[in-house]
Amino acid sequence: MWQAGRVNDSLILILFIALGVIVLGGLAFVLLRGPRPPKGKYPGTRDADDVQAPPEPAGTAEAPAPPRPERPAPVAGRLVRLRARLSRSNSMLGKGLLALLSRERIDQDVWDEIEETLLMADLGAGPSQRLVESLQTRVRVEGTEDPVHVKQMLREELIRLVDPQMDRELALDGAGEDPGVVLVVGVNGVGKTTTVGKLARVMVAEEKTLILGAADTFRAAAADQLQTWGNRVGVRTVRSEQEGADPASVAYEAAAAAKEEGADTVMIDTAGRLQNKAGLMDQLGKVKRVTEKVAPVTEVLLVIDATTGQNGMVQAKVFAEVVDITGIVLTKLDGTAKGGIVVAIQDELGVPVKLVGLGEGPDDLAPFDPEGFVDALLD
């Protein structure tokens, strides 16, 4: 009897467990299935005047449109916009000279201080001496101590030194079916590739057609950097995908492409030659010779960092021995740069400064204006 009772209790327990499992299973099913939709359709939320686009057929999605090329700032007025920067960075030269020339008595000690001020501004020994001698003569002959008159005399003599008569026109166009060929040279770190990109923007703003040649094959990122500049304004870049490729070959292909496509200009970015590496300098000469098999080189621009001062003079002399430099581009003429380097380089090489860079912006490259430059120094 006792055993029969135990069996009954066990059966009852098993039934309760089974019933619990069934209840929990049903509850889980209801929760996981979610709410049942109402009979018919859900109420619509579209307004009567909504237009529903038809579904796109599979495989017909349009690729994203390429970014539109940037429109560079117009060239006209750039020097006006940038003149304030030059004035702020080089005002100590003008103020120092005017302070010395405005003294009640200008004796030999004052003239020595004036010459020292000019030398510290990287004007160079020869130009500094000529400027002082000219001012001495004019002050003595005209017998004036009026600061306004003295400032005018200083301005006139500085403009004479900068030489507004030099031809600063960029030779960007070729003759006949030949494109203009522009070589851009200079040592590493002066902003050469950036200058090519900024000059390309100047040309695009003037509605010229051009092709860029990435002949700096020694620096891994140079071609990518140049192509980025070109892509921003819709200009094609000819480059080699092989690191260390022959720079002359790339330059030749770029010139040939420009001639075939009827482009106005091909602009070639060369490697940053070290002036004490004879082999690299010889390679630069080869680039020029090979390119001229397609079309004559119309412009050779030497890029110099204005903050290097007299070291820039050494670079300029060495490059002038390898290629016929036709123009100077002075970068970083703001900040700590001393404006006298403009006079020193022109005086030494007889080559004009044609372009100046006064900032980091993409359109901070402007034609060099002698009178505007001197006025900025003296403001």
C-alpha positions as CSV (number, residue, x, y, z in Angstrom):
1,M,0.0,0.0,0.0
2,W,2.8,2.3,0.9
3,Q,4.6,1.5,-2.3
4,A,1.5,2.1,-4.3
5,G,1.2,5.6,-2.8
6,R,4.8,6.3,-3.7
7,V,4.1,5.3,-7.3
8,N,1.1,7.6,-7.5
9,D,3.1,10.5,-6.1
10,S,5.8,10.0,-8.7
11,L,3.2,9.9,-11.6
12,I,1.6,13.1,-10.3
13,L,5.1,14.9,-10.1
14,I,5.9,13.8,-13.7
15,L,2.5,15.1,-14.9
16,F,3.1,18.4,-13.3
17,I,6.6,18.7,-14.9
18,A,5.3,17.8,-18.3
19,L,2.5,20.3,-18.0
20,G,5.0,23.0,-16.9
21,V,7.2,22.3,-20.0
22,I,4.2,22.6,-22.3
23,V,3.1,25.9,-20.8
24,L,6.6,27.4,-21.0
25,G,7.0,26.2,-24.5
26,G,3.7,27.8,-25.6
27,L,4.7,31.1,-24.0
28,A,8.1,31.2,-25.7
29,F,6.4,30.5,-29.1
30,V,4.0,33.4,-28.6
31,L,6.8,35.8,-27.6
32,L,9.2,34.9,-30.4
33,R,6.5,35.1,-33.1
34,G,5.7,38.7,-32.3
35,P,2.4,40.4,-32.9
36,R,0.1,39.2,-35.6
37,P,-0.7,41.6,-38.4
38,P,-4.2,42.8,-38.6
39,K,-6.6,41.3,-41.2
40,G,-6.1,43.0,-44.5
41,K,-3.3,45.6,-44.8
42,Y,-1.7,48.1,-42.4
43,P,-3.1,51.6,-42.8
44,G,-1.1,53.5,-45.4
45,T,1.0,56.6,-44.5
46,R,1.8,57.9,-48.0
47,D,0.1,61.2,-49.0
48,A,-2.0,61.4,-52.1
49,D,0.4,63.6,-54.0
50,D,3.5,61.5,-53.1
51,V,5.3,60.1,-56.2
52,Q,6.9,56.7,-55.7
53,A,9.9,56.0,-57.8
54,P,9.8,52.7,-59.7
55,P,12.2,50.0,-58.3
56,E,15.6,49.9,-60.0
57,P,16.2,46.7,-62.0
58,A,19.0,44.6,-60.5
59,G,22.5,45.6,-61.6
60,T,21.6,49.1,-63.0
61,A,22.7,51.2,-60.0
62,E,24.7,54.2,-61.2
63,A,28.3,54.6,-60.1
64,P,28.9,57.8,-58.0
65,A,29.9,60.7,-60.2
66,P,33.5,61.8,-60.0
67,P,34.1,65.0,-58.1
68,R,33.9,68.1,-60.2
69,P,37.3,69.8,-60.7
70,E,37.9,72.8,-58.5
71,R,37.9,76.3,-60.0
72,P,41.1,78.1,-59.0
73,A,41.0,81.7,-57.9
74,P,41.7,84.2,-60.8
75,V,45.3,85.3,-61.1
76,A,44.4,89.0,-61.2
77,G,44.6,90.6,-57.8
78,R,46.6,87.8,-56.1
79,L,49.5,90.1,-55.3
80,V,47.1,92.6,-53.8
81,R,45.6,89.9,-51.6
82,L,49.0,88.6,-50.5
83,R,50.8,91.9,-50.1
84,A,49.7,92.3,-46.5
85,R,51.5,89.1,-45.6
86,L,54.7,90.2,-47.2
87,S,54.4,93.6,-45.5
88,R,54.0,92.0,-42.1
89,S,56.9,89.6,-42.5
90,N,59.4,92.0,-43.9
91,S,58.5,95.3,-42.4
92,M,61.5,95.4,-40.1
93,L,63.8,96.0,-43.1
94,G,61.9,99.0,-44.3
95,K,61.3,100.4,-40.8
96,G,65.0,99.9,-39.9
97,L,66.2,101.8,-43.0
98,L,63.7,104.6,-42.6
99,A,64.6,105.0,-39.0
100,L,68.3,105.3,-39.9
101,L,67.7,107.7,-42.8
102,S,65.4,109.9,-40.7
103,R,68.1,110.9,-38.2
104,E,69.0,114.5,-37.7
105,R,72.5,113.9,-38.8
106,I,73.5,111.1,-41.2
107,D,77.2,110.5,-40.8
108,Q,79.4,107.6,-41.8
109,D,78.4,105.5,-38.8
110,V,74.8,105.7,-39.9
111,W,75.7,104.7,-43.5
112,D,77.6,101.7,-42.1
113,E,74.5,100.7,-40.1
114,I,72.4,101.0,-43.2
115,E,74.7,98.7,-45.1
116,E,74.7,96.2,-42.3
117,T,70.9,96.3,-42.2
118,L,70.8,95.5,-45.9
119,L,73.3,92.6,-45.6
120,M,71.2,91.1,-42.8
121,A,68.2,91.2,-45.1
122,D,70.2,89.0,-47.6
123,L,70.5,91.7,-50.1
124,G,74.1,90.7,-50.9
125,A,77.3,92.6,-50.6
126,G,77.4,94.1,-54.1
127,P,73.8,95.4,-54.2
128,S,74.0,96.7,-50.6
129,Q,77.1,98.7,-51.4
130,R,75.5,100.2,-54.6
131,L,72.3,101.1,-52.8
132,V,74.2,102.9,-50.0
133,E,76.4,104.8,-52.5
134,S,73.4,105.9,-54.5
135,L,71.6,107.1,-51.4
136,Q,74.6,108.9,-50.1
137,T,75.0,110.8,-53.3
138,R,71.3,111.8,-53.5
139,V,71.1,112.9,-49.9
140,R,74.2,115.0,-50.3
141,V,73.2,116.5,-53.6
142,E,69.5,117.2,-52.7
143,G,70.4,118.2,-49.2
144,T,67.2,116.9,-47.7
145,E,66.3,115.4,-44.3
146,D,62.6,115.3,-44.8
147,P,61.5,111.7,-43.9
148,V,58.9,111.6,-46.7
149,H,61.4,112.6,-49.3
150,V,64.0,110.2,-47.9
151,K,61.5,107.4,-48.1
152,Q,60.7,108.2,-51.7
153,M,64.4,108.1,-52.5
154,L,64.8,104.8,-50.8
155,R,61.8,103.4,-52.7
156,E,63.2,104.5,-56.0
157,E,66.6,103.0,-55.4
158,L,65.2,99.7,-54.2
159,I,63.0,99.5,-57.3
160,R,66.1,100.2,-59.4
161,L,67.9,97.3,-57.7
162,V,64.9,94.9,-58.2
163,D,65.0,95.9,-61.8
164,P,61.4,96.2,-63.2
165,Q,62.9,96.1,-66.8
166,M,63.6,92.4,-66.5
167,D,61.4,90.1,-68.6
168,R,59.2,88.2,-66.1
169,E,56.8,86.8,-68.6
170,L,56.4,83.0,-68.3
171,A,57.1,81.2,-71.5
172,L,54.3,78.6,-71.2
173,D,53.3,78.2,-74.8
174,G,55.2,76.4,-77.6
175,A,55.5,77.2,-81.3
176,G,53.4,75.6,-84.0
177,E,52.3,72.1,-83.0
178,D,54.8,71.9,-80.2
179,P,53.6,72.4,-76.6
180,G,55.4,74.7,-74.3
181,V,57.8,72.6,-72.1
182,V,58.4,73.8,-68.5
183,L,61.0,72.1,-66.4
184,V,60.8,72.8,-62.6
185,V,64.0,72.1,-60.8
186,G,65.4,72.5,-57.2
187,V,66.7,70.7,-54.2
188,N,64.6,68.6,-51.9
189,G,62.3,70.4,-49.5
190,V,61.9,73.7,-51.3
191,G,58.3,73.1,-52.3
192,K,58.9,72.1,-55.9
193,T,56.1,69.6,-56.4
194,T,53.7,72.0,-54.6
195,T,54.8,74.8,-56.9
196,V,54.0,72.7,-60.0
197,G,50.6,72.0,-58.6
198,K,49.9,75.7,-57.8
199,L,51.2,76.8,-61.2
200,A,48.9,74.3,-62.8
201,R,46.0,76.0,-61.0
202,V,47.2,79.4,-62.4
203,M,47.1,78.0,-65.9
204,V,43.7,76.4,-65.4
205,A,42.4,79.8,-64.2
206,E,43.7,81.3,-67.4
207,E,41.9,78.5,-69.4
208,K,45.1,76.9,-70.7
209,T,45.3,73.1,-71.3
210,L,48.3,71.2,-69.9
211,I,49.7,67.8,-68.8
212,L,51.9,67.2,-65.8
213,G,54.9,64.9,-65.9
214,A,56.0,63.2,-62.7
215,A,59.7,62.8,-63.4
216,D,60.6,62.7,-59.7
217,T,60.8,58.9,-59.6
218,F,63.3,58.8,-56.7
219,R,60.8,60.0,-54.1
220,A,58.0,57.5,-53.6
221,A,55.2,59.9,-52.8
222,A,56.1,62.6,-55.4
223,A,54.0,61.1,-58.2
224,D,51.0,60.6,-55.9
225,Q,51.3,64.2,-54.6
226,L,51.6,65.6,-58.1
227,Q,48.6,63.6,-59.3
228,T,46.5,64.8,-56.4
229,W,47.2,68.4,-57.4
230,G,46.3,67.6,-61.0
231,N,43.1,65.7,-60.1
232,R,41.8,68.7,-58.1
233,V,41.7,70.9,-61.2
234,G,41.1,68.1,-63.8
235,V,44.6,67.9,-65.2
236,R,46.1,64.6,-66.3
237,T,49.4,63.4,-64.8
238,V,51.8,61.1,-66.8
239,R,53.7,58.9,-64.4
240,S,55.5,55.6,-64.0
241,E,54.2,53.0,-61.7
242,Q,57.7,51.6,-61.2
243,E,59.6,53.3,-58.4
244,G,63.1,54.5,-59.5
245,A,62.1,54.5,-63.2
246,D,64.2,56.6,-65.6
247,P,63.1,60.2,-65.1
248,A,64.0,61.1,-68.7
249,S,61.7,58.4,-70.0
250,V,58.8,59.8,-68.0
251,A,59.5,63.4,-69.1
252,Y,59.6,62.2,-72.8
253,E,56.3,60.4,-72.5
254,A,54.7,63.4,-70.9
255,A,55.9,65.7,-73.6
256,A,54.8,63.3,-76.3
257,A,51.4,63.0,-74.8
258,A,51.0,66.8,-74.7
259,K,52.0,67.1,-78.3
260,E,49.7,64.3,-79.4
261,E,46.7,65.8,-77.5
262,G,47.4,69.4,-78.6
263,A,47.9,70.7,-75.0
264,D,49.3,74.2,-74.6
265,T,51.9,73.1,-72.1
266,V,53.6,70.1,-70.4
267,M,55.0,70.9,-67.0
268,I,57.6,68.4,-65.7
269,D,58.4,68.0,-62.0
270,T,62.0,66.8,-61.6
271,A,63.7,65.0,-58.6
272,G,65.2,67.1,-55.8
273,R,68.7,67.2,-57.0
274,L,71.5,67.5,-54.4
275,Q,74.0,70.0,-55.7
276,N,76.9,67.9,-54.4
277,K,75.7,64.8,-56.2
278,A,77.3,65.0,-59.7
279,G,75.4,62.0,-61.0
280,L,72.0,63.4,-60.1
281,M,72.8,66.7,-61.7
282,D,73.9,64.9,-64.9
283,Q,70.5,63.1,-64.8
284,L,68.8,66.5,-64.8
285,G,70.7,67.5,-67.9
286,K,69.6,64.2,-69.5
287,V,66.0,65.0,-68.7
288,K,66.3,68.2,-70.6
289,R,68.1,66.7,-73.6
290,V,65.6,63.8,-74.0
291,T,62.5,66.0,-73.6
292,E,63.8,68.3,-76.3
293,K,63.6,65.4,-78.8
294,V,59.8,66.1,-78.6
295,A,59.7,69.8,-78.3
296,P,62.1,72.6,-77.2
297,V,62.1,73.5,-73.5
298,T,60.6,77.0,-73.2
299,E,61.0,77.6,-69.5
300,V,63.3,76.3,-66.7
301,L,62.1,77.4,-63.3
302,L,64.4,77.1,-60.3
303,V,62.4,76.8,-57.0
304,I,64.2,78.3,-54.0
305,D,63.1,78.4,-50.4
306,A,63.4,82.1,-49.5
307,T,64.0,81.3,-45.8
308,T,67.4,79.6,-46.7
309,G,68.9,83.0,-47.5
310,Q,72.4,82.9,-48.9
311,N,72.3,79.1,-49.1
312,G,69.8,79.6,-51.9
313,M,72.5,81.5,-53.8
314,V,74.7,78.4,-53.7
315,Q,71.9,76.3,-55.1
316,A,71.1,78.8,-57.8
317,K,74.7,78.9,-59.0
318,V,75.1,75.1,-59.3
319,F,71.8,74.6,-61.1
320,A,72.7,77.4,-63.5
321,E,75.7,75.4,-64.6
322,V,73.6,72.4,-65.5
323,V,70.6,73.9,-67.2
324,D,69.8,77.3,-68.6
325,I,67.6,78.7,-65.8
326,T,65.1,81.2,-67.2
327,G,63.2,82.2,-64.0
328,I,63.2,81.9,-60.3
329,V,60.3,80.9,-58.0
330,L,60.7,82.0,-54.4
331,T,58.6,80.0,-52.0
332,K,57.9,80.7,-48.3
333,L,58.5,84.4,-48.8
334,D,56.3,85.0,-45.7
335,G,57.3,84.3,-42.1
336,T,61.0,84.5,-41.4
337,A,62.1,85.0,-45.1
338,K,64.2,88.1,-45.8
339,G,63.1,89.8,-49.0
340,G,66.6,90.9,-50.0
341,I,67.2,87.5,-51.5
342,V,65.2,88.6,-54.5
343,V,67.8,91.2,-55.3
344,A,70.8,89.0,-54.5
345,I,69.7,86.1,-56.8
346,Q,68.8,88.4,-59.7
347,D,72.1,90.3,-59.3
348,E,74.2,87.1,-59.3
349,L,72.5,85.2,-62.1
350,G,70.9,87.9,-64.2
351,V,67.7,85.7,-64.0
352,P,64.4,87.3,-63.0
353,V,62.2,86.2,-60.1
354,K,59.0,85.4,-61.9
355,L,56.8,83.9,-59.2
356,V,56.5,84.2,-55.4
357,G,54.8,81.9,-52.9
358,L,53.5,83.7,-49.8
359,G,51.5,81.1,-48.0
360,E,50.3,77.5,-47.8
361,G,47.0,77.9,-49.6
362,P,46.5,76.3,-53.1
363,D,46.2,79.7,-54.7
364,D,49.0,81.4,-52.8
365,L,51.3,81.7,-55.8
366,A,51.5,85.0,-57.7
367,P,53.4,86.7,-60.4
368,F,56.3,88.8,-59.0
369,D,55.6,92.6,-59.1
370,P,58.8,94.6,-58.4
371,E,57.0,97.8,-57.4
372,G,54.4,96.0,-55.3
373,F,57.3,94.0,-53.6
374,V,59.2,97.2,-52.7
375,D,56.1,98.9,-51.4
376,A,55.4,95.9,-49.2
377,L,58.8,96.1,-47.7
378,L,58.4,99.8,-46.9
379,D,54.8,99.8,-45.7
